[in-house]
Each structure stands twice: as structure tokens, then as C-alpha cells.
Amino acid sequence: MKIENRMKQTGWTRFWSWYERHMTESLALTALIIYMQIPHMIWNADLYLEAGMISHVHPVLDFFLYGVDLIEIFPMINIGFLIYARIRKSQNSKNA
């Protein structure tokens, strides 16, 4: 019966089943990216205040601290996924 159920699932439901099983890993990755924002914020404040303590010390360091800003999109997408997964789960429990 379980095999028949799996065959009837669409790609969409298989994806959400997989996502719900791996939600903890997803949250850990999101937390890591958000914590990486702390040095980026300090670096950004140093750029704004033109103190030069962290910024413009080495171009590679500046590249990585700027690059942290570019990976913020992943936590934004993940938050949307988490909200949708919770709504989907609550609707499924009401229908069952």
C-alpha cells in the first residue's frame, strides 16, 4: 500500500515530503548564513564610518565579507518554504 501511495504522488508532493523530512538541516543552514551576517554588518559599518579597521585591509577579505551579502537570498527562500510547509501541514491535519 505504501508503494502505491508513493506512485500516486506528484513531483510537488514528493518535494514537500522530502523538505519536511530535512527541515532541521534547512534551519541549521539558515542559522549559519544569518550568523555569518554579524561580521558582514561590522565590516559594513566600518566601510560606512571609514574607520579602516576591517575594511580595505585585504581585497580577499573584502571580497568574502561582501559576498556574504549575496547569499542572503537562500534564507529568504527557506523562510518562505518553512511558512508554506507549516500551512500545508496544518491544512492536511484538518482534512484528515
Phi, psi and omega in degrees: 000323180295323179293319178297320178298318181293324181291329181280344181290141175276172177299325180296312181290326176296319178299313183290328175295316177297316182297318180295327177289334184248025184295324181296316178296321179297318178293323179296318178295319178297317179297318179300314180296320180292321178292333176292344179288338183298307177297328178296319179295320178295316178299318180295320177295321178296321175296315182295317182278352180055039180281327177076015180285323181243317183284150179062020175282313179212136183297329179292318177298316177299320180298314181291320180290329174287321182297332178301326180296331184281342181266007178295339182297327181296314175296327178297316178295318182296321178299318176299318177298316181297317179296314180296319180297320178294317178297316180298317180295318180292324177291323177294324179288328177289325181283337183279000000 
